């Protein structure tokens, strides 16, 4: 089942992408997971 995004995520200039490119692969996966949660669910859990 494909996730439906309910909000858009915008990056200001290239600051985030520059930062993201310096991260280790496991940290990148965590960031991507978090951004997917923010974009696809109505309420983000505290944990």
C-alpha positions in Angstrom: 0.0 0.0 0.0 1.4 3.4 -1.0 1.5 6.2 1.5 -0.5 9.3 0.7 1.2 12.5 1.6 -1.1 15.0 3.3 1.4 17.9 3.6 4.4 19.1 1.6 7.9 19.5 3.1 10.0 22.3 1.7 13.7 22.8 2.2 15.0 26.3 2.6 17.7 26.9 -0.1 20.2 24.1 0.1 20.9 24.1 3.8 19.2 20.9 4.7 20.4 19.0 1.6 24.0 20.1 2.3 23.6 19.0 5.9 21.9 15.7 4.9 24.7 14.8 2.5 27.2 14.8 5.4 25.3 12.2 7.5 26.0 8.5 7.8 23.5 6.2 6.0 21.8 5.0 9.2 21.2 8.6 10.3 19.9 9.4 6.8 17.3 6.6 7.1 16.1 8.0 10.4 15.7 11.5 9.0 13.8 10.1 6.0 11.6 8.0 8.3 10.8 11.1 10.4 10.1 13.3 7.3 7.8 10.5 6.0 5.9 10.5 9.3 5.5 14.3 9.2 4.3 14.1 5.6 1.9 11.2 5.8 0.2 11.1 9.2 -2.3 13.5 10.7 -0.7 13.6 14.2 3.0 13.0 14.8 3.5 10.8 17.9 5.6 12.1 20.8 8.0 9.1 20.7 
